[in-house]
Amino acid sequence: MIRITIIEDNNFAKTAWESTLGAEKDFLVIGSYSSFEEAMDSGSIKKSDLILMDIGLPGISGIKGAEIISGMNSKALIIMISVQDDDKSIFGSLQSGAIGYLHKSVSPEELIDAIKLAVKGGSPMTPQIARRVLKSLHKFKPKYSEENLTEKETAILNLLGEGKSYKKIAEDMFLSVDGIKYHIRSIYEKLHVHSRAEAVNKGLKLRILSKW
């Protein structure tokens, strides 16, 4: 049995969710509350496997509530369900510990499927929420990438990663030692590092090093 607690201040929505989830043989609604404070005082949170919670609650908000739940019952899965679809609400919820985010327009069938997906290890999101998450992620591109380094600099960074000396790199690249030092200074500047170790570490993180 999946023990579920519902925290929603809209009585119509709360009653509808209770009815929908209570009809499922694998679900057991062990508590239904109009505020986070009520749910916390009842002790239901500590007994729940999954918590379905609104963001815009009276008193403690759903986002703050998710933080508190993480400390009270770290194993409980939290799914936010809200009419709010702005970045602050979505990412605030996810950062606070929610593993799913549904819009209140979700159908009974979609709600049931979302809970089953969460229990199986997934992160349920209604399509419009998932799209906002993806769009936000697309905004964040690595500040530095392989394209920032020239082909020669990339080759030199790989040789640095192999632990070769400046002299050996110069021989392999058919350049002078001073020429290698010039390119290494350029690598350091582009990657914002100050040593071989930092450059190699940054190269690993950015997947510039081809042999790792």
N, C-alpha and C positions, 0 to 999 in steps of 0.2 A: 504494500500500500504506500502511495506517495502522500505524505501528510502535508497539507497545504493551508497556509494562512493568507487571508485576503485583507488588505488594508486599503480602503477606499471610502471617501466621504460622501460620494454620490450614492444615495440609497438604491436608486433604480439600477445603476450599474452593478453595485455590490450584490444585490439580490439576484440579478441575472447571472452573474458569474458563479454565485453559490449554487444556483439551480443547474447550470451547465456542467460544472465540475463535479457536483454531488451525484450526478446521474452516471458518471463513469465508474465502472467497477474497480479500477485500479487507483482511483483518487479518493482521498478522505479529507474534506474540509474540516479542520479542527478548530478554526476560529475565523471570525469575520468582524472587522472593526472599522470604525469611522475615523480613527486617528492613530497615529503611531504610538502615542502615549498609552492609549487603551490596550493596544496589542502588547506593548512592552510590559505593562502592569499585569496582564493576564498570564504571562509565562508561556504563551503560545509560540512565541518566536523561537525559544530554545528547543521546542519539540518538533519544529517544522523541517521538512525536507526541502520545501519550496515556498517562497513568499511572493505573492502577486501584489504589487504596490503601486499606488498613484504617486505622482510627484507633488502636485499641488494640494497637500494635506493641511488642515488647520494645525497650528502649533509647529511641531517638528516636521520639516519637509521630507519628501521621499528620498531626496538625495542625501540629506543628513542622516536620515533613518538607515539608509543602506550602509553608511559608515559604521553606525552603531551596531547593526546586525552582524557585520563582519567580525566585530569583537565579541559579540554574545554567542554567535553560532556560525563559526567559519565554514561549516559544511553546508549551510542552507543556500540554496540557489535563489537568487533574486531576479525577478523579471519585472521591469517597470512597464506600466501600461498607462499612457497619458495622451491628452489631446495636444500636448506641446511637442513640436518637432523642430525646435531651434537647436543649433549646435551646443549652446550652453547647457541645455537640459539633457541632450543625448550624451555628450561626452562627460558632463558632470556625473550622470548616473553610472556610466561605465567605469569611470575612474573611482567611484565610490564603492564599487563592488558588484554592480548589477552585471549579469551575464546575458541579458536579453532586454530588448526594448520594443514594445508593441504600441501601435497607435490604437486609440479607443474604438476606432471604426472596425477593428478586427472582428471577424465573425466567430460564433461559438465553435465551429469546427476548426478554425484557424487557431483559436486559443488553446483548444485541446491538443492539437498537433504541436504547437509551440512548446507546451509544457513537456510533452513526451520527448521532443527534440532536446530540450534542456537537460532532462534526466539522462539522456543517452550521451551527453557531453557536448551538445551543440550550443550555439548562441543564436536563439531565435530573434528575428527582427522582421517587422513588416516591410514590404518592398520599398516604400517611400523613405523609411528610416535608414534602411541599408544603403540606399542611393546617396543620402546625405552623408553618411559615414564615408563612403567611397570618395565622394567629391572632396571632402575635407582632407582625406589622406592624400589625394592627388596634389594638393597644394604644397605638401611637404616633400620636397625633393632633396636628395643629398647635396650639401653645399659644395662638395668636391666629388668628382667622378673621374673615371679613367680618361675621359675626353679632355680633362684639364691638363693632363700630362702629355707631352709629345711621345711619339713612338720610342724615341731614343731614351727619354727619361723613364718611361715605363720599363724598358729593358734594364736600365741601370738600377732601378728600384728592385727589380727581381734579383739582380746579382747581389745587391746589398742584403737582400733577404737570405741569400745562400751563404752569407758570411764572408764573401770574398773581399780582399783588401783593395784599396784604391788602385794599387799598381796592377793587380790581377784583372780588375775590371777594365782598366785602361788598355791592357793587352787584348782582352776579349772584344772590346769595342773598337779597337784600332784608333784610340785617341790618346792624347797625352794625359798625364796625371792631373795637370792643371785644368785641362778640358773637362775631366771627370768631376773635379771639384766644383767647377762652374755649374755643371748640370745638377749636381747634388744640392747646391745652394738654391737653385731654381725649384727643385723638388720640395725642399724644406719650406720655401716661401709659399708654394701652391697648396701644400698640405697643412700649413701652419704648425710645423713641428720644428724641433731644434736638435735632434740627434738621430742617429741611425736607427736606434731601437724604436723611437717614436714614429719614424717614417715607416718602418716595417709594420709596426702595429697598426698604423692608419691604413697602410696598403692592404693589410689583411681584412680590416673592417669594411673597406670599400671594394674588396674583391679585385684589387688591381693585380695582386701577386698571382701569377698564373699557375704556380706549382703547389698551391695550398688549397 
